[in-house]
Amino acid sequence: MQAASVSSSARGFTLVETMAVVAVGAILATIAIPAYRDWMTHSAVNNAVATIMSHLKQGRNMAMAENRNITVSFDLPAVQFTYDVYTYAPKQPQVVDLKQFSKYLALRKNNGTTVVFTSSGAVQGAMTMKVLERNYYRCITVNTIGRSYISDPAAATCVNL
């Protein structure tokens, strides 16, 4: 019997080739991990801001449509808010926990912790809120006529919260 010869295409990788692949992988991981962390932070803050904005707009619309006051109350330490937008029984306020986006989220707010939309859609006192995680934040402003918008993060009303 003759031993089968191994062709050059059937051989495995050398140690040097394997170490080169591992080194390239380590370099890519070193670059990718901080970028991924930043992306996760931005995503959590942006999703929380979008959720708050959606509920504020819904609260204003419901206040005008149902000709009644709608209250949105923020619990800053718990990073959640409660709003009384309900149409059907049981008439329970809904609690929205913003920690669902990240356990590191925080809220800062001026002018108390409650926004009340009147039947005309206006609010009883304007407010600005900062949603932040680590060093990234976005600010939401509700003006006296009840319009909600994402404000300039460099504005003094946002930076000083």
TACOR-V200677 format. One record per residue. N is the residue number from 1. RES is the residue in one letter. PHI is phi in radians with two decimals (none if undefined). Layout:
BEGIN
((N,RES,PHI) (N,RES,PHI))
END
This chain:
BEGIN
((1,M,none) (2,Q,-1.85) (3,A,-1.23) (4,A,-1.30) (5,S,-1.48) (6,V,-1.65) (7,S,-1.36) (8,S,-1.15) (9,S,-1.38) (10,A,-1.66) (11,R,-1.35) (12,G,-1.45) (13,F,-1.48) (14,T,-1.43) (15,L,-1.09) (16,V,-1.13) (17,E,-1.11) (18,T,-1.12) (19,M,-1.14) (20,A,-1.14) (21,V,-1.13) (22,V,-1.11) (23,A,-1.12) (24,V,-1.11) (25,G,-1.07) (26,A,-1.14) (27,I,-1.12) (28,L,-1.10) (29,A,-1.14) (30,T,-1.08) (31,I,-1.40) (32,A,-1.34) (33,I,-1.10) (34,P,-1.11) (35,A,-1.14) (36,Y,-1.14) (37,R,-1.09) (38,D,-1.10) (39,W,-1.08) (40,M,-1.11) (41,T,-1.09) (42,H,-1.09) (43,S,-1.11) (44,A,-1.11) (45,V,-1.13) (46,N,-1.12) (47,N,-1.18) (48,A,-1.12) (49,V,-1.10) (50,A,-1.09) (51,T,-1.14) (52,I,-1.08) (53,M,-1.04) (54,S,-1.05) (55,H,-1.26) (56,L,-1.13) (57,K,-1.14) (58,Q,-1.12) (59,G,-1.07) (60,R,-1.12) (61,N,-1.09) (62,M,-1.18) (63,A,-1.05) (64,M,-1.28) (65,A,-1.21) (66,E,-1.72) (67,N,0.95) (68,R,-2.61) (69,N,-1.37) (70,I,-2.10) (71,T,-1.91) (72,V,-2.08) (73,S,-1.93) (74,F,-1.78) (75,D,-1.81) (76,L,-1.12) (77,P,-1.12) (78,A,-1.49) (79,V,0.93) (80,Q,-2.64) (81,F,-2.47) (82,T,-2.12) (83,Y,-2.44) (84,D,-1.77) (85,V,-1.44) (86,Y,-2.50) (87,T,-2.10) (88,Y,-1.99) (89,A,-1.23) (90,P,-1.35) (91,K,-1.45) (92,Q,-1.80) (93,P,-1.11) (94,Q,-1.67) (95,V,-1.85) (96,V,-1.98) (97,D,-1.61) (98,L,-1.41) (99,K,-1.20) (100,Q,-1.11) (101,F,-1.54) (102,S,-2.96) (103,K,-1.31) (104,Y,-1.74) (105,L,-1.16) (106,A,-2.46) (107,L,-2.10) (108,R,-2.26) (109,K,-2.61) (110,N,-1.76) (111,N,1.00) (112,G,1.38) (113,T,-2.11) (114,T,-2.24) (115,V,-2.03) (116,V,-2.03) (117,F,-1.53) (118,T,-1.48) (119,S,-1.13) (120,S,-1.53) (121,G,1.63) (122,A,-1.35) (123,V,-2.02) (124,Q,-1.56) (125,G,1.73) (126,A,-1.25) (127,M,-2.60) (128,T,-2.24) (129,M,-2.26) (130,K,-1.97) (131,V,-1.89) (132,L,-2.43) (133,E,-2.58) (134,R,0.92) (135,N,-1.87) (136,Y,-1.94) (137,Y,-2.58) (138,R,-2.32) (139,C,-2.07) (140,I,-2.02) (141,T,-2.11) (142,V,-2.02) (143,N,-1.48) (144,T,-1.15) (145,I,-1.56) (146,G,1.63) (147,R,-1.39) (148,S,-1.84) (149,Y,-2.67) (150,I,-1.45) (151,S,-1.61) (152,D,-1.13) (153,P,-1.13) (154,A,-1.53) (155,A,-1.14) (156,A,-1.07) (157,T,-1.16) (158,C,-1.61) (159,V,-1.12) (160,N,-1.45) (161,L,-1.39))
END
